[in-house]
Amino acid sequence: MDDIVVAKKHGAYASLEKLFQMQPDRVTEEVKAAGLRGRGGAGFSTGMKWSFVPKNTGKPVYLVINADESEPGTFKDRHLLERDPHLLIEGMIAASYAIGAHTAYIYFRGEFFHQCELFEAALFQAYASKLLGKNILGSGYDLEIYTHRGAGAYICGEETALLSSLEGYRGFPRIKPPFPAVEGLFSCPTIVNNVETICAVPFILAKGASAYRKFGTEKSPGTKLFSVCGHVEKPGVYEVELGLPFATFMNEYCGGVRGGRKLKAVVVGGSSVPVLTGEQILASRLDYESLQQSGTLLGSGGVIIFDDSVCAVEVLADLARFYAHESCGQCTPCREGTGWAKKIVDRMERGDGDAQDLSVLFQLADNMQGRTICTLADALAMPIRSWINCFRHEFEEHVRLRRCPMKRNTLDVRRENISKLTNNSGGTNAGSQGCPA
């Protein structure tokens, strides 16, 4: 619904009339009462975050939308930007009004060129309809929205690195406190929210907090978008109630594991969260508390399905390469730790690992997690621990066999060919008939 005429037929901007009849603090309290939690990964209370903005500082207040969706396995924000940019604009108006902002920015992932174009076209329509700019709908409230594209850095998905990039500096995360709500963009109070989070606000305003709480669980109310990829029959983006059993989600929504193979593992919140085995995830529910009890995090809702053909060492090697490449280099534990982890797991994958590698990887994880300005180091430390703990035998077999136990080597193939030729010839003279051995 990127066309405003079509979007309005489906209820777009209908919440604004009610919005401007409310006091800004009342809007914040309604969102807080709804229990809306940040959908970018942290799961922090959205209304609580808005309430941290100090009053009467004499400084402007800014709203910044994080559309730098770079977490591997996650593409639900891209779906919203492509399918319903007017829902995001409506939510931005409501959020800006609630926190007292008259200027809002949306920071796009560098690769989101098409999505940025679609959003800018929707912005143009909103301005033409007097839904943005001066005196919106005669309310006396003014709001300007600006777009900004990054340069393709994963680290700029972290809110303070995003603000540094938006200001024109290198995308380095900042030490907190001060938190952005107190001192953010241009050293002014700033709220940074995820695309999906803000897209939930119009429903809450239109229907009320109690209607929103009819979905989900008590502590994880509402619905959530999950982007599903990997070895699954029906990949895509699904909106489901929080608290849905994963087994139901997997079988009834996603069609089960592709080709009827066995479910080996699932990363449920994007590549940075701990992995669960097939048995563990099938006993879990899709909400913040249940997944935490299972030993992982809901995160961004990027569900990656792995069947039993996948090598755990190969997956961890891919993750280590990604996070080593995307580290901004500001913190030594992250800069050195991710690079060192990459070298060790690469060596194991090649078949050159040794018995000490696993203990070294655990030591690295211990010295990375919680010891840096942002959580990029944690994003590799948690997969290191979980993939090894869940599939330690595969890592040990890589070391023992000096190769991947799940991939047939050339000698295995040659032996199979000899066996087939022997059986076909009666079992005695395969060599004389041109056996490749």
C-alpha positions as CSV (number, residue, x, y, z in Angstrom):
1,M,0.0,0.0,0.0
2,D,2.6,2.5,-1.1
3,D,-0.1,4.7,-2.7
4,I,-1.8,7.0,-0.2
5,V,-5.3,6.7,-1.8
6,V,-5.2,2.9,-1.4
7,A,-3.6,3.2,2.0
8,K,-6.4,5.5,3.3
9,K,-9.0,3.1,2.0
10,H,-7.5,0.6,4.4
11,G,-7.5,3.0,7.3
12,A,-4.1,4.8,7.0
13,Y,-3.8,8.0,9.0
14,A,-7.2,7.4,10.7
15,S,-5.6,7.5,14.1
16,L,-4.3,11.1,13.7
17,E,-7.7,12.7,14.5
18,K,-7.7,10.9,17.9
19,L,-4.0,11.5,18.4
20,F,-4.3,15.3,18.3
21,Q,-7.1,15.3,20.8
22,M,-4.8,13.6,23.3
23,Q,-2.1,15.3,25.4
24,P,1.4,14.0,24.4
25,D,2.0,12.4,27.8
26,R,-1.3,10.6,27.4
27,V,-0.1,9.0,24.1
28,T,3.1,7.8,25.9
29,E,1.0,6.3,28.7
30,E,-1.2,4.5,26.2
31,V,1.8,2.9,24.5
32,K,3.2,2.0,27.8
33,A,-0.1,0.5,28.9
34,A,-0.2,-1.6,25.7
35,G,3.1,-3.2,26.7
36,L,4.7,-2.6,23.3
37,R,8.3,-3.7,23.4
38,G,11.0,-2.7,21.0
39,R,11.0,-5.0,17.9
40,G,14.6,-4.3,16.9
41,G,16.1,-6.9,19.2
42,A,16.4,-5.5,22.8
43,G,12.6,-5.9,23.6
44,F,12.6,-2.8,26.0
45,S,9.3,-1.1,26.8
46,T,8.7,1.5,24.1
47,G,6.5,3.7,26.2
48,M,9.0,3.6,29.0
49,K,11.8,4.6,26.6
50,W,9.7,7.6,25.4
51,S,9.2,8.7,29.0
52,F,12.9,9.1,29.5
53,V,13.0,12.3,27.3
54,P,13.6,15.2,29.7
55,K,11.2,18.1,29.8
56,N,12.0,21.8,29.2
57,T,15.6,21.4,28.4
58,G,15.5,24.2,25.8
59,K,16.9,21.8,23.2
60,P,15.0,20.3,20.3
61,V,13.9,16.7,20.6
62,Y,14.5,14.3,17.7
63,L,12.9,11.0,16.6
64,V,15.2,8.7,14.7
65,I,13.9,5.5,13.0
66,N,16.4,2.7,12.7
67,A,15.8,1.1,9.2
68,D,19.4,-0.2,9.1
69,E,18.3,-3.8,9.0
70,S,21.5,-5.7,8.6
71,E,21.1,-8.6,11.0
72,P,21.7,-11.8,9.0
73,G,18.4,-13.7,8.6
74,T,16.2,-10.6,9.2
75,F,14.1,-8.9,6.6
76,K,10.8,-8.0,8.2
77,D,11.5,-4.2,8.2
78,R,12.3,-4.4,4.5
79,H,8.9,-6.0,4.0
80,L,7.1,-3.1,5.9
81,L,9.0,-0.5,4.0
82,E,8.1,-2.0,0.7
83,R,4.5,-2.9,1.4
84,D,3.2,-0.1,3.7
85,P,5.4,2.9,4.1
86,H,2.4,5.1,5.1
87,L,1.9,2.9,8.2
88,L,5.4,3.9,9.2
89,I,4.8,7.6,8.5
90,E,1.6,7.5,10.6
91,G,3.5,5.9,13.4
92,M,6.3,8.5,13.1
93,I,3.8,11.3,13.4
94,A,2.3,9.7,16.6
95,A,5.7,9.0,18.2
96,S,7.1,12.5,17.4
97,Y,4.0,14.1,18.8
98,A,4.3,12.0,22.0
99,I,7.9,12.9,22.7
100,G,7.6,16.6,21.6
101,A,9.8,16.2,18.4
102,H,9.3,18.4,15.4
103,T,12.0,16.8,13.3
104,A,12.3,13.1,12.6
105,Y,14.9,11.1,10.6
106,I,14.8,7.6,9.1
107,Y,18.2,6.0,8.6
108,F,18.1,3.4,5.9
109,R,20.5,0.5,5.4
110,G,22.9,1.4,2.6
111,E,21.6,-1.4,0.4
112,F,18.0,-0.2,0.8
113,F,18.1,2.0,-2.2
114,H,14.7,0.8,-3.6
115,Q,13.1,0.9,-0.2
116,C,14.3,4.5,0.4
117,E,12.8,5.5,-3.0
118,L,9.5,4.0,-2.1
119,F,9.4,5.8,1.3
120,E,10.4,9.1,-0.2
121,A,7.5,8.7,-2.7
122,A,5.1,8.1,0.2
123,L,6.6,11.1,2.0
124,F,5.8,13.3,-1.0
125,Q,2.2,12.1,-1.0
126,A,1.9,12.7,2.8
127,Y,3.2,16.3,2.4
128,A,0.9,16.9,-0.5
129,S,-2.0,15.7,1.7
130,K,-1.0,18.1,4.5
131,L,-0.2,15.2,6.8
132,L,3.3,16.5,7.3
133,G,4.8,19.9,7.5
134,K,3.2,22.9,9.2
135,N,0.0,22.7,11.2
136,I,-0.9,19.1,10.5
137,L,-4.6,18.7,10.0
138,G,-5.1,22.0,11.7
139,S,-3.8,20.7,15.0
140,G,-1.1,23.3,15.4
141,Y,1.6,20.6,15.4
142,D,4.5,20.7,12.9
143,L,6.7,17.9,11.8
144,E,9.4,17.4,9.2
145,I,10.7,14.0,8.2
146,Y,14.0,13.5,6.5
147,T,15.6,10.3,5.0
148,H,19.3,9.3,5.2
149,R,21.0,6.3,3.7
150,G,24.0,4.7,5.4
151,A,26.9,3.1,3.6
152,G,26.3,-0.5,4.3
153,A,27.9,-0.9,7.8
154,Y,26.3,-3.5,10.1
155,I,27.6,-1.6,13.2
156,C,25.3,1.4,12.3
157,G,22.4,-0.7,13.3
158,E,23.5,0.0,16.9
159,E,21.6,3.1,17.9
160,T,24.6,5.3,19.0
161,A,26.7,4.3,16.0
162,L,23.7,5.2,13.8
163,L,23.5,8.6,15.5
164,S,27.3,9.2,14.9
165,S,26.8,8.3,11.2
166,L,23.7,10.5,10.9
167,E,25.8,13.4,12.2
168,G,28.4,12.8,9.5
169,Y,31.0,11.0,11.6
170,R,32.4,7.5,11.4
171,G,29.8,4.9,12.8
172,F,31.4,4.3,16.2
173,P,29.2,3.3,19.1
174,R,29.2,5.7,22.1
175,I,29.6,4.9,25.7
176,K,26.3,5.0,27.7
177,P,25.3,6.9,29.8
178,P,24.4,9.4,28.6
179,F,21.6,7.5,26.8
180,P,20.3,9.0,23.6
181,A,17.0,9.9,25.2
182,V,19.0,12.4,27.3
183,E,21.8,13.3,24.9
184,G,21.6,11.8,21.4
185,L,21.5,13.4,18.0
186,F,23.4,16.7,17.9
187,S,23.7,16.3,21.8
188,C,19.9,16.7,22.1
189,P,17.3,14.4,23.5
190,T,16.6,11.6,20.9
191,I,14.4,8.5,20.7
192,V,15.7,5.8,18.4
193,N,13.0,3.2,17.5
194,N,12.9,0.3,15.1
195,V,10.6,0.3,12.0
196,E,8.4,-2.5,13.2
197,T,8.0,-0.9,16.6
198,I,6.7,2.3,15.2
199,C,4.4,0.5,12.8
200,A,2.6,-1.0,15.8
201,V,1.7,2.5,17.3
202,P,-1.2,3.4,15.0
203,F,-3.2,0.3,16.0
204,I,-2.6,1.1,19.7
205,L,-3.9,4.6,19.2
206,A,-6.9,3.7,17.1
207,K,-8.0,0.6,19.1
208,G,-6.6,1.3,22.5
209,A,-4.1,-0.5,24.7
210,S,-6.6,-3.1,25.9
211,A,-7.3,-4.2,22.3
212,Y,-3.5,-4.6,21.7
213,R,-3.2,-6.7,24.8
214,K,-5.8,-9.2,23.6
215,F,-3.0,-10.6,21.5
216,G,0.1,-12.3,22.8
217,T,1.0,-13.0,26.5
218,E,0.9,-10.8,29.6
219,K,4.6,-10.0,29.5
220,S,4.9,-10.2,25.7
221,P,1.7,-8.6,24.4
222,G,0.8,-8.0,20.7
223,T,2.0,-9.6,17.5
224,K,5.4,-9.9,16.0
225,L,6.8,-10.2,12.5
226,F,9.1,-13.2,11.9
227,S,11.3,-13.4,8.8
228,V,11.9,-17.1,8.0
229,C,14.6,-18.5,5.8
230,G,16.8,-21.5,5.4
231,H,15.8,-25.1,5.0
232,V,12.1,-24.6,5.2
233,E,9.2,-25.2,2.8
234,K,7.6,-21.8,3.0
235,P,10.1,-19.0,3.7
236,G,8.8,-15.5,4.1
237,V,7.5,-12.9,6.6
238,Y,4.8,-14.0,9.1
239,E,2.9,-12.0,11.6
240,V,1.8,-14.1,14.6
241,E,0.8,-13.7,18.2
242,L,3.6,-13.7,20.6
243,G,3.4,-16.9,22.7
244,L,2.6,-19.2,19.7
245,P,4.3,-22.6,20.1
246,F,7.2,-22.8,17.7
247,A,6.1,-26.3,16.6
248,T,2.8,-24.8,15.5
249,F,4.6,-22.0,13.7
250,M,7.0,-24.3,12.0
251,N,4.5,-26.9,10.8
252,E,1.3,-24.9,10.2
253,Y,2.7,-21.7,8.9
254,C,6.1,-22.5,7.5
255,G,5.3,-26.0,6.1
256,G,8.0,-27.8,8.0
257,V,11.5,-28.6,7.1
258,R,12.3,-28.6,3.4
259,G,12.2,-32.0,1.7
260,G,11.0,-33.7,4.9
261,R,14.5,-33.8,6.4
262,K,15.1,-33.7,10.1
263,L,15.2,-30.3,11.9
264,K,18.7,-29.9,13.3
265,A,18.9,-26.4,14.7
266,V,17.2,-23.0,14.7
267,V,18.4,-19.5,15.2
268,V,15.2,-17.7,16.2
269,G,16.2,-14.0,16.6
270,G,18.8,-13.3,13.9
271,S,22.4,-14.7,13.7
272,S,23.7,-13.0,16.8
273,V,21.5,-15.0,19.3
274,P,22.3,-18.4,20.7
275,V,21.3,-21.4,18.6
276,L,18.9,-24.1,19.8
277,T,18.8,-27.7,18.7
278,G,15.6,-28.9,17.0
279,E,14.5,-30.6,20.2
280,Q,14.9,-27.5,22.3
281,I,13.1,-25.1,19.9
282,L,10.2,-27.4,19.3
283,A,9.5,-27.3,23.0
284,S,9.6,-23.5,23.1
285,R,7.1,-20.7,22.5
286,L,7.7,-17.5,20.4
287,D,7.8,-14.8,23.1
288,Y,10.6,-13.0,25.0
289,E,10.3,-14.9,28.3
290,S,9.9,-18.5,26.9
291,L,12.8,-18.2,24.6
292,Q,15.0,-16.7,27.3
293,Q,14.1,-19.7,29.5
294,S,15.1,-22.0,26.6
295,G,18.5,-20.4,26.5
296,T,18.2,-17.9,23.6
297,L,16.7,-14.5,22.7
298,L,13.8,-13.5,20.5
299,G,16.0,-10.7,19.1
300,S,14.9,-9.3,15.8
301,G,12.7,-12.3,14.9
302,G,15.0,-13.5,12.1
303,V,14.3,-17.2,12.1
304,I,17.0,-19.4,10.3
305,I,16.1,-23.1,9.9
306,F,18.9,-25.7,9.6
307,D,18.3,-29.3,8.6
308,D,20.5,-32.3,9.3
309,S,22.7,-31.7,6.2
310,V,24.3,-28.6,7.8
311,C,27.7,-28.7,9.4
312,A,27.9,-26.7,12.6
313,V,31.5,-25.8,12.1
314,E,30.8,-24.4,8.7
315,V,28.0,-22.3,10.1
316,L,30.1,-20.9,12.9
317,A,32.9,-20.2,10.5
318,D,30.5,-18.1,8.3
319,L,29.3,-16.2,11.4
320,A,32.9,-15.5,12.6
321,R,33.9,-14.2,9.1
322,F,30.8,-11.9,9.1
323,Y,31.3,-10.4,12.6
324,A,35.1,-10.1,12.2
325,H,34.5,-8.1,9.0
326,E,31.8,-5.9,10.5
327,S,33.6,-5.0,13.7
328,C,34.2,-1.2,13.7
329,G,37.6,-1.8,15.5
330,Q,37.0,0.7,18.3
331,C,37.2,-1.9,21.2
332,T,40.2,-4.2,21.5
333,P,38.2,-7.3,22.7
334,C,36.0,-7.1,19.7
335,R,38.6,-6.1,17.1
336,E,41.1,-8.7,18.1
337,G,38.6,-11.3,19.5
338,T,36.4,-11.6,16.4
339,G,39.5,-11.8,14.1
340,W,41.1,-14.4,16.3
341,A,37.9,-16.5,16.5
342,K,37.6,-16.3,12.7
343,K,41.1,-17.7,12.2
344,I,40.6,-20.6,14.6
345,V,37.2,-21.7,13.2
346,D,38.5,-21.3,9.6
347,R,41.4,-23.5,10.6
348,M,39.0,-26.1,12.1
349,E,36.8,-26.0,9.0
350,R,39.9,-26.7,6.7
351,G,40.8,-29.7,8.9
352,D,43.8,-28.1,10.5
353,G,42.4,-27.7,14.0
354,D,43.8,-29.1,17.2
355,A,42.4,-30.3,20.5
356,Q,43.1,-26.9,22.2
357,D,41.0,-24.9,19.8
358,L,37.6,-25.3,21.6
359,S,38.9,-24.2,25.0
360,V,40.6,-21.2,23.3
361,L,37.3,-20.3,21.6
362,F,35.5,-20.4,25.0
363,Q,38.2,-18.2,26.5
364,L,37.8,-15.7,23.7
365,A,34.0,-15.6,24.2
366,D,34.5,-15.0,27.9
367,N,36.9,-12.1,27.2
368,M,34.6,-10.6,24.5
369,Q,31.1,-10.7,26.0
370,G,30.2,-7.7,28.1
371,R,33.6,-6.0,27.7
372,T,32.9,-3.6,24.8
373,I,31.0,-0.4,24.2
374,C,28.3,-2.1,22.1
375,T,27.2,-5.7,21.8
376,L,28.8,-6.7,18.5
377,A,31.4,-8.8,20.4
378,D,28.5,-10.5,22.3
379,A,26.9,-11.2,18.9
380,L,29.8,-13.6,18.1
381,A,30.5,-14.8,21.7
382,M,27.0,-16.1,22.1
383,P,27.0,-18.2,18.9
384,I,30.5,-19.5,19.7
385,R,29.3,-20.9,23.0
386,S,26.0,-22.2,21.8
387,W,27.1,-23.8,18.6
388,I,29.9,-25.6,20.4
389,N,27.7,-26.6,23.3
390,C,24.9,-28.0,21.1
391,F,27.1,-29.7,18.5
392,R,30.5,-30.3,20.3
393,H,30.8,-33.8,18.8
394,E,31.0,-32.2,15.3
395,F,33.8,-29.9,16.3
396,E,35.7,-32.7,17.9
397,E,35.2,-34.9,14.8
398,H,36.6,-32.1,12.6
399,V,39.7,-32.1,14.7
400,R,40.0,-35.9,14.9
401,L,39.3,-36.7,11.3
402,R,41.1,-33.6,10.0
403,R,38.1,-32.9,7.7
404,C,34.4,-32.4,7.8
405,P,32.7,-35.6,8.9
406,M,29.5,-34.6,7.1
407,K,31.2,-34.3,3.7
408,R,32.5,-37.2,1.7
409,N,36.1,-36.8,0.7
410,T,37.7,-38.0,-2.5
411,L,38.9,-41.3,-1.0
412,D,35.3,-42.1,0.2
413,V,33.9,-41.5,-3.3
414,R,36.6,-43.6,-4.9
415,R,35.9,-46.5,-2.5
416,E,32.2,-46.3,-3.2
417,N,32.8,-46.4,-7.0
418,I,35.1,-49.5,-6.5
419,S,32.4,-51.2,-4.5
420,K,29.7,-50.5,-7.1
421,L,31.9,-51.8,-9.9
422,T,32.8,-54.9,-7.9
423,N,29.2,-55.7,-7.2
424,N,28.2,-55.2,-10.8
425,S,30.9,-57.5,-12.2
426,G,30.3,-60.4,-9.8
427,G,32.8,-59.2,-7.3
428,T,36.1,-60.6,-8.7
429,N,37.7,-58.7,-11.6
430,A,36.6,-55.1,-11.3
431,G,40.2,-53.9,-11.6
432,S,40.7,-55.6,-15.0
433,Q,37.6,-53.9,-16.4
434,G,39.1,-50.4,-16.0
435,C,38.4,-49.6,-12.3
436,P,39.4,-46.0,-11.7
437,A,41.4,-47.2,-8.7
